């Protein structure tokens, strides 16, 4: 019904030798026929520069995706579903980024070859490590090469996601 966690999101671009890191909080709530997702980023850090305050929000109410950039003083809205047919927030996100724990396992198995990666004893007590290699016929074949998940054994939800895009960019998301 609800989920909240801190978010540490890093995008590495090896070809450009650059990195951007955003930190914030993710909020999710599911009511009877509607879900809501809000991501509040509060800081931004480029490469080795000091971390700076930088506020931006992503809001999704099942129909509208709203992006608010406080620094740039701009708001962008995009209709993602029909008003009388709202979409679950994680279902919408899963169309763009397959999120293990929030997607149906059958759908993931059709799109990826999934393997369990061994961890050292200390890490294995707390996490499972799954690697998903994109199948040639996958709908994600133009977007991703691999996606690694660290699944928290206690909660059964992702704790860390590392995705390598077809452009070799690396997206690393820690859910704390």
HELIX and SHEET records of a PDB file:
HELIX    1   1 UNK A   89  UNK A   96  1                                   8    
HELIX    2   2 UNK A  105  UNK A  111  1                                   7    
HELIX    3   3 UNK A  121  UNK A  126  1                                   6    
SHEET    1   A11 UNK A  74  UNK A  79  0                                        
SHEET    2   A11 UNK A  64  UNK A  69 -1                                        
SHEET    3   A11 UNK A  52  UNK A  60 -1                                        
SHEET    4   A11 UNK A  35  UNK A  46 -1                                        
SHEET    5   A11 UNK A  18  UNK A  30 -1                                        
SHEET    6   A11 UNK A   2  UNK A  13 -1                                        
SHEET    7   A11 UNK A 170  UNK A 175 -1                                        
SHEET    8   A11 UNK A 158  UNK A 165 -1                                        
SHEET    9   A11 UNK A 144  UNK A 152 -1                                        
SHEET   10   A11 UNK A 127  UNK A 134 -1                                        
SHEET   11   A11 UNK A 112  UNK A 117 -1                                        
END                                                                             
